[in-house]
Amino acid sequence: MADPKGFLTTGRETAPTRPVEERRQDWNEVYVPGGLLPIISKQAGRCMDCGIPFCHNGCPLGNLIPEWNDYAYREDWQAASERLHATNNFPEFTGRLCPAPCESACVLGINQLPVTIKNVEVTIIDKAWDAGDVTPQPPERLSGKTVAVIGSGPAGLAAAQQLTRAGHTVAVYERADRIGGLLRYGIPEFKMEKRHINRRIEQMRAEGTKFRTGVQIGTDLDAGKLAKRYDAVVIAAGATISRDLPVPGRELKGIHVAMDYLPLANKVQEGDFVAPPITAEGKHVVVIGGGDTGADCVGTAHRQGALSVTQLEIMPRPADERPAGQPWPTMPALYKVTSAHEEGGERVYAVNTMKFTGDADGNVSELHLVEVVFEDGRFVPQEGTERVIPAQLVTLAMGFTGTDRSNGLVDQLGLELDARGNIARDGSYATNVDGVFVAGDAGRGQSLIVWAIAEGRSAAKAVDAYLTGVPSALHAPIRPTDRPLTV
């Protein structure tokens, strides 16, 4: 363990952020550069000798959190990095983007504020990159087997890296013009600068992974022909069908799903546009959806110069403290103030959109809403609570509903879907088609980045066993749902 009395003598302290007025003027990450170093070793020292580290159960990757906390406390950063990479291919991604279910399961969190696991994680990996400790790990020999990975989000990249290191020849196919999937175009620069993706891609290239961008499997390249060309295929194409809002006025101009809006802002940062084709500049912006994607839209609108930003959520406002019905070590639904919310705007809960109205040119100008109460399994409008708010740009950030079937990938391979619209698979991530596996949101449905990486690693282990005919030596996490919970 780290400091035996650290959890008694040291309070929780999180990463400092740059002043709001400063960071709203740029797209750099919101945190103070290097701001964690003076405090992180003491924070790691708060990790207690709890006997049973429930943080392992809370983390889908099964990260060895007490071990690298101990190394961070002792400032043995190289050893901490080794322990971190033992279970996680891309800790710089999760350390910035994961909502940290591990912290919800921290034993210290029973009656105190939990260890700042996420902050420790990102500090370890940032120091590892700075020290040159993150190097390519090419295989000692090639197996002669080939694997195609469809999709270059966190699940696809994790599967590709694991399989490449196992000695298989891996090619990653990505429909976008750059590698990274939603990490590249769905996550704003202020949450994760894309240089973190770029250097991981260079590491993977040096290890032997091949990348093919601008190729839509099912449209540009027949999926069936692809499967015949390779010994195995891993589908990690995500759950990309955005949930829509079929209300009167939806056809008006200026109403966009979040994944039409956010990528354009990121393309400006990549140098593809001088200004985004869809912008919040000088407009009253309404974001429908209270989750992380909605918060990304809020922060993006602030930086584009919106006149006002209003975020709507149909659910009631979450509690400030853990509700009785969501006991430790589960991850509770709590009221969360992200960096984007700190920057301004209004959040409105328990409301539903009735319709949009527009101007003479067909542009959206107003949103009509009503307060609702959840009763008998449905949201009931409350009479007399209707009101109208200005809305010149509306983004729909209400989640995703399943795998895209319009591109031909599913039908050309003859894949079966489950009841939720995801690609069906068994416990080994295998689909109904021999040699075709699925990982991440494409099989699981919309989920967390940490689950995507965990599933990518698990699918890689299954593919390696399929190709070699023997149990795989690749490390894969034991999924929390497969592990008995002992209290």
C-alpha positions in Angstrom: 0.0 0.0 0.0 1.0 3.7 -0.2 0.9 5.9 2.9 -0.7 3.9 5.8 -2.3 7.0 7.2 -2.8 8.9 3.9 -6.6 8.5 3.8 -6.7 9.9 7.4 -4.3 12.9 6.9 -4.9 14.0 3.3 -8.1 15.3 1.8 -9.2 14.8 -1.7 -7.8 17.3 -4.2 -8.5 17.2 -7.9 -6.8 18.5 -11.0 -6.9 22.4 -11.2 -8.5 23.9 -14.3 -7.6 27.0 -16.2 -9.8 30.1 -15.6 -13.1 30.0 -17.5 -12.5 33.2 -19.4 -9.1 32.0 -20.5 -10.2 28.6 -21.7 -13.3 29.7 -23.5 -11.0 31.6 -25.9 -9.1 28.5 -27.1 -9.5 24.8 -27.7 -6.7 23.5 -25.5 -7.4 21.1 -22.7 -9.1 22.8 -19.7 -6.6 21.6 -17.1 -3.6 23.6 -15.9 -0.6 22.0 -17.7 1.4 20.1 -15.1 -1.0 21.2 -12.4 -1.3 17.7 -10.9 2.4 17.0 -10.2 2.6 18.9 -6.9 -0.3 17.0 -5.4 -0.6 13.7 -7.2 1.8 11.6 -5.0 -0.1 12.6 -1.9 -3.4 11.9 -3.5 -2.1 8.4 -4.5 -1.1 8.0 -0.9 -4.8 8.1 0.1 -5.2 4.6 -1.3 -5.8 2.5 1.7 -5.0 -1.1 2.6 -8.7 -2.0 2.1 -8.1 -5.8 1.8 -10.5 -6.3 -1.1 -10.0 -3.5 -3.7 -13.5 -3.0 -5.0 -12.0 -0.5 -7.5 -11.0 -3.6 -9.5 -14.6 -4.6 -9.7 -15.7 -1.1 -10.6 -13.2 -0.9 -13.5 -14.2 -2.9 -16.6 -10.5 -3.2 -17.4 -9.7 -4.7 -14.0 -6.9 -2.0 -13.6 -4.4 -2.8 -10.9 -5.2 0.5 -9.2 -3.7 -0.1 -5.7 -0.5 -1.2 -7.3 0.1 1.8 -9.4 -1.2 4.1 -6.7 1.6 2.7 -4.5 4.2 3.3 -7.2 2.9 6.9 -7.8 3.1 7.6 -4.1 6.7 6.5 -4.1 7.3 8.4 -7.4 8.5 5.3 -9.2 6.8 6.4 -12.4 8.3 3.8 -14.6 7.0 1.0 -12.5 3.6 2.7 -12.2 3.4 3.0 -16.0 4.2 -0.7 -16.4 1.4 -1.7 -14.0 -1.0 0.7 -15.8 -0.2 -0.7 -19.2 -0.6 -4.2 -18.0 -4.4 -3.9 -18.3 -5.0 -0.7 -20.4 -3.7 0.0 -23.8 -4.6 3.7 -23.8 -4.6 5.2 -20.2 -4.2 8.7 -21.6 -7.6 8.3 -23.2 -9.4 6.8 -20.2 -7.6 9.2 -17.8 -9.2 12.1 -19.6 -12.5 10.7 -20.8 -13.7 7.9 -18.5 -16.3 8.8 -15.9 -14.3 6.7 -13.4 -16.6 4.0 -12.1 -13.6 2.8 -10.2 -13.9 5.9 -8.0 -17.5 5.1 -7.2 -16.4 1.6 -6.1 -13.4 2.9 -4.0 -13.7 1.5 -0.4 -12.6 4.9 1.0 -15.8 6.3 -0.7 -18.0 4.5 1.8 -17.7 7.4 4.3 -15.2 9.8 2.7 -14.4 11.2 -0.7 -12.8 8.5 -2.9 -9.2 8.4 -4.2 -8.6 10.6 -7.3 -7.9 7.4 -9.3 -8.5 9.1 -12.7 -6.1 12.0 -11.9 -3.4 9.6 -10.8 -3.9 7.5 -13.9 -3.4 10.4 -16.3 -0.4 11.7 -14.4 1.3 8.3 -14.7 0.9 8.0 -18.4 1.7 11.7 -19.2 5.0 11.3 -17.2 5.7 8.0 -19.0 5.3 9.7 -22.4 7.5 12.6 -21.3 10.2 10.2 -20.0 10.2 8.1 -23.2 9.0 5.0 -21.4 6.2 4.4 -23.9 7.8 2.6 -26.8 6.7 0.3 -29.6 6.4 -3.4 -28.7 6.6 -5.2 -32.0 6.1 -9.0 -32.0 9.2 -11.3 -31.9 7.8 -13.4 -34.8 4.8 -13.3 -37.1 2.1 -15.9 -37.1 1.2 -15.8 -40.7 -2.4 -15.0 -39.9 -4.2 -11.9 -41.0 -6.9 -9.9 -39.2 -9.1 -7.0 -40.4 -10.4 -4.6 -37.8 -13.4 -2.5 -38.9 -13.5 0.8 -37.0 -10.7 2.7 -35.3 -12.3 3.9 -32.1 -11.1 2.7 -28.7 -12.4 -0.9 -29.1 -10.9 -1.3 -32.6 -7.5 0.2 -31.6 -7.3 -1.9 -28.5 -8.1 -5.1 -30.5 -5.7 -4.2 -33.2 -2.8 -3.5 -30.9 -3.2 -6.7 -28.9 -3.5 -8.8 -32.1 -0.5 -7.1 -33.7 1.6 -7.7 -30.6 0.5 -11.4 -30.7 2.2 -11.6 -34.1 -0.8 -11.4 -36.4 -0.8 -9.1 -39.4 -3.5 -6.5 -38.7 -5.2 -3.9 -40.9 -7.6 -1.3 -39.4 -10.2 0.0 -41.8 -11.8 3.4 -40.9 -14.5 5.2 -42.9 -13.4 8.7 -41.8 -10.3 10.5 -43.2 -8.4 10.1 -40.0 -7.9 7.3 -37.4 -9.6 7.5 -34.1 -13.4 7.1 -34.6 -15.4 9.1 -32.0 -12.1 9.8 -30.1 -11.1 11.9 -33.1 -14.3 13.6 -34.2 -16.8 13.1 -31.4 -14.7 14.3 -28.5 -13.9 18.0 -28.4 -10.2 19.1 -28.3 -10.8 20.8 -24.9 -11.5 17.4 -23.4 -8.7 15.6 -25.1 -6.2 17.1 -27.5 -5.7 14.9 -30.6 -2.0 14.7 -30.2 -2.6 11.9 -27.7 -4.3 9.8 -30.5 -1.6 10.7 -33.0 1.3 9.4 -30.9 -0.5 6.2 -30.1 -1.1 5.6 -33.8 2.6 6.2 -34.5 3.4 3.6 -31.8 1.0 1.1 -33.4 2.4 1.7 -36.9 5.9 1.1 -35.5 4.6 -2.2 -34.1 3.3 -3.3 -37.4 -0.4 -2.3 -37.5 -1.6 -1.1 -40.9 -4.2 1.6 -41.2 -6.6 2.2 -44.1 -8.6 5.4 -43.9 -11.5 6.6 -46.1 -12.8 3.1 -46.6 -16.4 2.4 -45.7 -16.8 -1.4 -45.4 -20.0 -2.4 -47.1 -20.0 0.5 -49.5 -16.4 1.1 -50.7 -15.4 -2.5 -50.1 -17.8 -5.5 -50.0 -17.8 -6.9 -46.4 -18.1 -10.5 -47.7 -15.0 -10.1 -49.9 -13.1 -8.6 -47.0 -13.9 -11.6 -44.8 -12.6 -14.0 -47.4 -9.4 -12.0 -47.7 -8.6 -12.2 -44.0 -8.3 -15.1 -41.5 -10.5 -13.2 -39.0 -12.5 -10.0 -38.8 -13.2 -7.8 -35.8 -16.1 -5.5 -36.1 -15.7 -2.4 -33.9 -17.8 0.0 -35.9 -19.7 1.5 -33.0 -23.4 2.1 -32.4 -23.7 5.1 -34.7 -27.4 5.6 -35.2 -28.3 8.8 -33.3 -31.6 8.9 -31.5 -33.8 11.4 -33.2 -36.7 13.6 -32.0 -39.7 13.2 -34.2 -41.7 16.3 -33.2 -43.4 19.0 -35.4 -40.8 21.3 -36.9 -38.0 18.8 -36.9 -37.4 19.5 -40.6 -36.4 23.1 -40.0 -32.9 24.2 -40.8 -30.6 24.5 -37.8 -31.5 21.3 -36.0 -28.7 18.7 -36.1 -27.8 15.5 -34.3 -24.7 16.0 -32.1 -22.5 13.9 -34.3 -23.2 16.2 -37.3 -22.2 19.2 -35.2 -19.2 18.1 -33.1 -17.0 16.6 -35.8 -17.1 19.8 -37.8 -15.7 21.8 -34.9 -12.9 19.2 -34.6 -12.2 19.4 -38.3 -11.5 23.1 -37.8 -8.8 22.2 -35.3 -7.4 19.7 -37.7 -7.1 22.5 -40.3 -9.8 21.2 -42.7 -12.0 24.3 -42.3 -11.3 28.0 -41.4 -14.7 28.1 -39.8 -17.2 25.2 -39.2 -20.1 24.8 -41.6 -22.4 24.5 -38.6 -21.6 27.2 -35.9 -23.1 28.6 -32.8 -21.6 32.0 -33.3 -24.2 34.7 -32.5 -27.0 32.3 -31.9 -29.2 31.1 -29.1 -28.3 27.4 -28.8 -30.4 24.6 -27.3 -28.8 21.3 -26.5 -31.3 18.4 -26.0 -29.8 15.7 -23.9 -28.1 16.0 -20.5 -25.3 13.5 -20.9 -21.6 13.8 -21.7 -22.3 14.4 -25.4 -24.6 17.2 -24.5 -22.0 18.7 -22.3 -19.5 18.5 -25.3 -22.0 20.5 -27.4 -22.3 23.1 -24.6 -18.6 23.6 -24.4 -18.3 23.8 -28.1 -21.0 26.4 -28.4 -19.3 28.5 -25.8 -16.1 28.5 -27.8 -17.9 29.4 -31.0 -19.4 32.5 -29.5 -23.0 31.5 -28.8 -25.4 34.2 -27.5 -26.9 31.8 -25.0 -26.7 28.0 -24.3 -29.6 26.1 -22.8 -29.3 22.3 -22.1 -32.5 20.4 -21.7 -33.0 17.0 -20.0 -36.2 15.0 -19.8 -35.1 13.3 -16.5 -35.3 15.0 -13.1 -32.2 16.7 -11.7 -30.0 14.0 -10.2 -29.1 14.0 -6.5 -26.0 15.8 -5.2 -25.2 12.8 -3.0 -25.5 9.0 -3.5 -29.2 8.0 -3.4 -30.2 5.2 -1.1 -31.3 3.1 -4.0 -27.8 3.2 -5.6 -25.6 2.0 -2.7 -21.8 1.6 -2.8 -20.0 0.2 -4.8 -22.4 0.8 -7.7 -21.9 3.9 -9.9 -24.6 6.4 -8.8 -26.3 8.9 -11.0 -25.3 12.2 -9.5 -25.6 15.8 -10.4 -22.3 16.5 -12.3 -20.9 19.9 -13.2 -18.4 19.4 -16.1 -15.9 21.9 -17.2 -18.3 22.9 -20.0 -21.0 23.7 -17.4 -18.6 25.8 -15.4 -18.2 28.0 -18.5 -21.9 29.1 -18.5 -25.3 28.3 -19.8 -28.5 27.1 -18.3 -29.5 23.5 -17.5 -33.2 22.7 -17.4 -34.4 19.3 -16.1 -37.7 17.4 -16.3 -38.9 19.0 -19.6 -39.9 17.6 -22.9 -39.8 19.3 -26.4 -43.2 19.6 -27.9 -42.3 21.3 -31.2 -40.0 23.6 -33.1 -41.1 26.7 -34.9 -39.2 28.7 -37.5 -38.9 31.9 -39.5 -40.0 32.6 -43.1 -36.8 31.2 -44.5 -37.3 27.8 -42.8 -34.8 28.3 -40.1 -35.5 27.2 -36.5 -36.2 30.1 -34.2 -38.1 28.8 -31.2 -38.4 25.6 -29.1 -41.7 24.9 -27.3 -41.3 22.8 -24.1 -43.4 21.5 -21.2 -42.5 20.3 -17.8 -43.0 16.5 -17.2 -43.3 14.1 -14.4 -42.4 10.4 -14.7 -45.5 8.3 -13.8 -46.4 4.7 -14.6 -43.5 4.3 -16.9 -44.0 7.4 -19.0 -43.4 11.1 -18.9 -46.6 13.0 -18.3 -46.8 16.7 -19.4 -47.9 19.1 -16.7 -50.7 21.5 -17.7 -49.9 25.2 -17.5 -46.1 24.6 -17.7 -45.7 25.2 -21.4 -43.2 27.8 -22.5 -41.1 29.0 -25.5 -37.4 29.6 -25.6 -35.3 31.0 -28.4 -33.4 28.4 -30.5 -31.5 29.3 -33.6 -29.2 26.2 -33.3 -30.4 22.9 -31.8 -28.3 19.9 -31.2 -29.8 16.5 -30.4 -27.5 14.6 -28.0 -29.9 11.9 -26.9 -27.7 8.9 -27.4 -27.5 6.1 -30.0 -29.9 3.3 -30.9 -27.8 0.7 -32.5 -25.6 -0.5 -35.4 -25.9 1.2 -38.8 -27.4 -1.2 -41.3 -27.5 1.3 -44.2 -23.9 0.8 -45.3 -24.3 -2.9 -46.1 -21.8 -4.3 -43.5 -24.4 -6.3 -41.6 -26.3 -7.6 -44.6 -23.3 -8.5 -46.7 -21.9 -10.6 -43.9 -25.2 -12.1 -43.0 -24.9 -11.0 -39.4 -27.7 -11.5 -36.8 -28.8 -8.7 -34.6 -30.0 -8.9 -31.0 -33.2 -7.4 -29.7 -31.6 -4.0 -29.1 -30.3 -3.7 -32.7 -26.7 -4.6 -31.8 -24.7 -7.2 -33.6 -25.3 -10.5 -31.8 -22.4 -12.4 -30.3 -21.6 -15.2 -27.9 -19.5 -15.1 -24.8 -16.4 -15.2 -26.9 -17.4 -12.2 -28.9 -18.0 -14.4 -32.0 -20.9 -13.6 -34.3 -23.0 -16.2 -36.1 -20.5 -16.0 -39.0 -17.4 -18.1 -38.6 -14.2 -16.0 -38.1 -16.2 -12.7 -37.5 -16.1 -11.2 -34.1 -17.6 -8.0 -32.6 -16.3 -5.7 -29.9 -17.4 -2.4 -28.3 -20.5 -0.5 -28.9 -21.4 -2.4 -32.1 -22.1 -5.5 -29.9 -22.6 -4.0 -26.5 -24.6 -0.9 -27.4 -23.7 2.7 -26.4 -21.3 2.5 -23.5 -18.2 3.9 -21.9 -14.7 4.3 -23.4 -13.4 2.0 -20.7 -15.8 -0.7 -21.7 -14.8 -0.3 -25.4 -11.1 -0.9 -24.5 -12.0 -3.8 -22.3 -14.1 -5.4 -25.0 -11.4 -4.8 -27.6 -8.8 -6.6 -25.5 -11.2 -9.4 -24.7 -12.2 -9.9 -28.4 -8.5 -9.9 -29.3 -7.9 -12.7 -26.9 -10.8 -14.7 -28.4 -9.5 -14.0 -32.0 -6.0 -15.1 -31.0 -7.3 -18.4 -29.6 -9.4 -18.9 -32.8 -6.4 -18.3 -35.1 -3.9 -20.4 -33.1 -6.2 -23.2 -31.9 -4.8 -23.0 -28.4 -5.7 -20.8 -25.4 -4.5 -17.3 -25.9 -1.7 -15.8 -23.7 -3.1 -12.3 -24.3 -4.3 -10.5 -21.2 -8.0 -9.7 -21.1 -10.0 -8.3 -18.2 -12.4 -10.4 -16.2 -15.7 -8.6 -16.8 -17.3 -7.4 -13.6 -20.6 -9.1 -14.6 -18.8 -12.4 -14.7 -17.2 -12.0 -11.3 -19.2 -12.7 -8.1 -19.6 -9.6 -5.9 -18.5 -10.2 -2.3 -19.6 -7.7 0.4 
